Amino acid sequence: MPRTTQAAAWLTVNSIIAIPGMVAALVIADARYDLSLHVSAAIVPAVLLTIGTATLIGNAFAHAVSKPMVTLMITQLLVFTILGFSPINFPPENLPGWLAAVNEWLPFEHMAAVVRAALTDGLVDNVMRSYLILGIYAALSTMVAAWVIGRRR
């Protein structure tokens, strides 16, 4: 089986898992907080690029790190760091200046920005930069995974 088929299958599985949870969370949040969502057609590329980039980053880690326990530790540290120190659930002004500057170049804030821009009207500025950064992370992760997989043959 080609490695691209394996990567595409993993992307499909992650999408099947993530999208229903995202929709359920939005429905519950809308019912609870009476949000004024303005879903645009940009939701499709925003969600697909977000899921794709996250999956490709994970795929690159999984193939680049040969020890499963190290991969597990990295993923747990990423979850803790992303949820606690990335401006996803709070504005970047709440972070120290240096950490806010670092987050401008990591993909996590940009994942939230493209999805927010597709769900709201006027809440996010400069969404094209976020798409560009996510595209770069997706491409780099693909190259790292392909390079590591190619070395194993």
C-alpha positions, -999 to 999 in steps of 0.1 A, spaced: 0 0 0 14 34 -9 23 57 20 1 84 5 -29 61 8 -20 56 44 -18 93 51 -50 100 32 -68 73 53 -55 89 85 -67 123 74 -101 108 66 -104 91 100 -94 123 118 -120 143 98 -147 117 106 -138 120 142 -134 158 144 -162 172 123 -192 158 142 -177 169 175 -171 204 161 -207 207 149 -221 194 182 -200 219 201 -212 247 179 -248 237 183 -245 234 221 -226 267 224 -252 285 202 -280 271 223 -264 279 256 -248 313 248 -271 325 219 -242 331 196 -247 351 164 -229 328 140 -226 337 103 -214 305 87 -198 313 53 -186 290 25 -151 296 39 -160 270 66 -151 241 43 -115 252 34 -110 265 70 -120 232 86 -102 210 61 -70 230 63 -71 230 101 -77 193 103 -52 186 75 -25 207 91 -30 192 125 -30 157 111 1 163 90 20 177 120 10 147 140 19 124 111 54 140 109 59 135 146 47 100 145 71 91 117 101 112 128 102 99 164 109 62 165 99 56 201 62 55 208 65 66 244 84 97 233 57 105 207 31 101 235 50 125 257 53 150 229 16 149 221 7 153 258 30 183 261 15 197 229 -21 194 242 -11 210 275 8 238 258 -18 245 231 -47 247 255 -29 266 282 -5 289 263 -20 295 229 -45 323 223 -73 301 212 -96 304 242 -85 339 252 -70 370 234 -32 372 228 -31 403 250 -35 380 280 -1 365 273 33 379 280 46 399 250 73 373 241 48 344 242 23 363 221 50 369 195 60 332 195 24 322 190 21 345 159 44 320 141 29 287 155 -1 272 137 -25 270 166 -38 305 169 -41 306 131 -62 274 131 -86 291 155 -85 323 134 -95 307 101 -124 288 117 -135 319 136 -134 340 104 -156 314 87 -182 313 115 -184 350 123 -186 383 106 -158 408 112 -143 391 143 -109 382 127 -86 405 108 -59 394 82 -72 359 78 -50 354 47 -19 355 68 -34 326 89 -42 306 57 -6 312 46 10 301 78 -12 270 80 -3 262 44 34 265 52 30 242 82 10 216 62 37 217 34 66 214 59 49 186 78 43 167 46 79 171 36 92 160 70 69 129 70 78 120 34 116 124 41 114 102 72 93 76 55 116 76 25 146 70 48 130 39 62 128 20 30 
